[in-house]
Amino acid sequence: MKLLARGDTVWCASSEAALQRFVRSVGAFEVIPREPGGLASHALTALAYDRSGRLWIGTEDAGVSRLSADGARWDLVSELDGLPAGVVRVLRAAGDTLLIGTDNGIALWDGEESAGTVPEGVNPSPFASDAISGVVLLPDSSLWVSTGNGLYVSRDLTHEDWELADA
């Protein structure tokens, strides 16, 4: 189960129990159902807030659902938007960028569209495994990515040059 707290609200997501919201001041849970035009799946894997206050929810089978900052609308980011196929394993907000790690690589979402993926689909992958389990973008613009087969770092702004980090 994944948990994320903001203000007096705790979001709970799991692959079996879908999305639930607990509002501490009320002391009650609300189940957010999967529905057309809403949450895209009940099989949930990751949670993150971006700088604009939007809630991002990774799924096993339907990309990423996004709840607007005012809680009024749902959007979907999927393969049609440039997201790598596969289970969404990790979501990390870094400024206006959302890093989306999947079983088949990582996507950088700039708030409006995909700003790129690694691997990008043309050249060989820089990773021994494309199953991304963790991502961190540091203030110096270095991007760190963990996989089942190692930790990688790209220290330039283009994030095109990758090296296996020494343990």
N, C-alpha and C positions, 0 to 999 in steps of 0.2 A: 504494500500500500504506500502511496505517495501522499505527503501532507505539505500544505503550503498555507501560511498564515499571513493575513494582512488586516490591520485594524482589529475589529472584533469578530472577523470571519476566518474560519479554518476550512480550507478545501481539502477533501479526501478523494483520492482516485485510486482505483484498483482494476485489475483485469477481470474481476468477477463481480464487484459491487457497483460498478459504474462511478458516476460523479455525485458526491454529496457535499452539501454546504452546511456547516454548523455555525450559527450566529450565537456567540457567547452571551450577548446581552438579552437574548430571547430564550436561550437554553434549548434550542430545537434544531433538529436536522431537517434538511430539505433534500430530496433526491431529484437530481436533474436528469430527466429521461433522454434517451436517444430519440430523435425525431427529425423529420424532414425540415430543413431550414434551421436546425438547432445542432445539438451535439451529434457528431457524426458516427460515434461508436460507443459501445459499453465497455470495450476492452481497452482500458486506459493505462498508459505507461509513464507519463511524465507531466509535470506542472511547472509553469513559470509565469511571472508577471513581467511585462516589458516596462520601459520608462514612461510610456503613455498610460499605464494602468490597465492594459488589456491582459486578460487571462488566456494563456496558451495551454492546450491540453493535447499531449501526444497520445497516439493510439497504436494498437497492434496492426490495424487493418484498414485505416482510412485517413492517413496523414495526420494533420494537426487541426483541431478545432480551435477557434479563437472567439472569445467573448469580448464585446466592446467594453470600453472603460466604464460606460454608464450602465452596463448589464442588460442592454435592450436588444442587441443583435448578435447573431452568430455568423461567422465566416468559416471557410474551410481553405486550408493550404494543403495541396496534394501534389501528386506526380504531374498533374496538368499544369501546375504552377512552377515546375522545376525541382520539386522535392525528390530526392533519391527514393527509390522504391524500398519497401521493407518496413519493419517495425521501427517506430520512433523510440529511441532509447534514452535520449537526453535532450533537454531544452535549456539554454542559457541565454539570458538577456545581457547585452553589453552595449549600453547607450541605445542608439536607434537600431542596432543589429540584434537579431535573434539567431543564435547558433542552434541548428537542428541536427542532431546526430541520429543516424539510422543504421540499420543492418548493412546498408550499401553505400555508406559515405556520409558526408556532412554538407549541409546547405547553409548559406549565409543569407538571411532574409533581412532586407533593409527597411522594413516597415510597410513597404508597398509591393515589393516583388523580390524574386530570387536574385541576389547579387553575385551568385556563383555557387558551384559545388566542387567538392573534392572527393573522389576523382570526378573530372568534368565530363567523362564519357568518350574522349578522343584518345588521350594519352594513357599509358599504363598508370595504375594507382601508385601513389607514393607510399602506401601502407601495405604491410604484409597481410593485414586483414582489414576489410572495409567496415566491419562491425564496430561502430563507434560507441564507446561506453562512457566517455566523459570529454568535455570541452571547456576550455578557459581562454578568454581573450584578455590579456593583461594590458595595463595602461600604456606600455611601451609598444603596443600593437603586435607583440608576439602571440601566436595562437598555438595552444597546447592541446593535443588530441590523444586520448587513450583508446587503445584497442586491446583485444585479447592477446595480441602478439607484440605489444610494445607501446611505448610512449613516444610521440612525435612532436616536433616543434618546428614552426615556421616563424622566422624572426623578421621577415620583410613585410611591407604593407600589402603586397600583392598576394601573399600566401601561396606562391607558386613553388618556392624552394623549401623542401622538407628534409629534416634529418631525424634519425632515430636518436632519442635522448639517451645519454648514458645513465645507468642506474647508479 
